[in-house]
Amino acid sequence: MDSTELKARLEFWKKTLTALREAYLKLLDGGVKSYRINNRELTRFDLPEIKDEIEAAERKIDELTALLNKKRPRKSLGVIPRDW
């Protein structure tokens, strides 16, 4: 994938993250009962879902930034303790 495409994807995810954060904060503050992002309407009941989407967008931005900087994206590793 070339750097132009990576930059375009990075900008998309940054804009998405900004919109999600704005929606989350507006709903969290209680100033609005619902919030609209493009054709999607969100309510306070959607806060956990929005939080998950924010975290996913942040991970995607980190991954794309690492690729642009010629670094391998971070891989998460799970450790399961066992009591034998």
C-alpha positions in Angstrom: 0.0 0.0 0.0 1.5 3.4 -1.0 1.9 6.3 1.4 -0.8 8.4 -0.4 -3.5 5.8 0.4 -2.2 5.4 4.0 -2.4 9.2 4.5 -6.0 9.3 3.0 -7.1 6.4 5.4 -5.4 8.1 8.3 -7.2 11.4 7.6 -10.5 9.5 7.4 -10.0 7.8 10.7 -9.0 11.1 12.4 -12.2 12.8 11.2 -14.2 9.8 12.3 -12.6 9.8 15.7 -13.3 13.5 16.1 -16.9 13.0 15.3 -17.3 10.1 17.6 -15.6 12.0 20.5 -17.9 15.0 19.9 -21.0 12.8 20.0 -19.8 11.0 23.1 -19.1 14.2 25.0 -22.4 15.8 24.0 -24.4 12.7 25.1 -22.4 12.3 28.2 -22.9 15.9 29.3 -26.6 15.4 29.0 -27.1 18.6 27.0 -28.8 16.7 24.2 -31.0 13.6 24.2 -29.8 12.4 20.9 -27.0 13.2 18.5 -26.7 12.7 14.8 -23.6 11.7 12.8 -24.5 11.8 9.1 -27.6 9.5 8.9 -27.0 7.8 12.2 -28.9 8.9 15.3 -27.3 8.1 18.7 -28.8 8.3 22.2 -27.3 8.0 25.7 -28.0 4.3 25.5 -25.4 4.1 22.8 -22.6 5.4 25.0 -20.9 2.0 25.5 -21.1 1.3 21.7 -19.6 4.7 20.9 -16.8 4.2 23.5 -15.9 0.9 21.7 -15.9 2.6 18.4 -13.7 5.4 19.7 -11.2 2.8 21.0 -11.3 0.9 17.6 -10.7 4.2 15.7 -7.7 5.0 18.0 -6.2 1.6 17.4 -6.7 2.0 13.6 -5.0 5.5 13.8 -2.1 4.0 15.7 -1.7 1.2 13.2 -1.8 3.5 10.2 0.7 6.0 11.8 3.1 3.1 12.5 2.8 2.0 8.8 3.5 5.5 7.6 6.6 5.7 9.8 7.8 2.4 8.3 7.3 0.5 11.6 5.3 -2.6 12.2 2.0 -2.1 13.9 1.8 -3.1 17.5 0.4 -6.5 18.1 -1.4 -7.1 21.3 -0.7 -10.3 23.2 -2.8 -12.0 25.7 -1.5 -13.9 28.6 -3.6 -16.5 30.3 -2.4 -17.5 33.7 -2.7 -21.2 34.5 -2.6 -22.8 37.8 -1.4 -26.3 37.3 
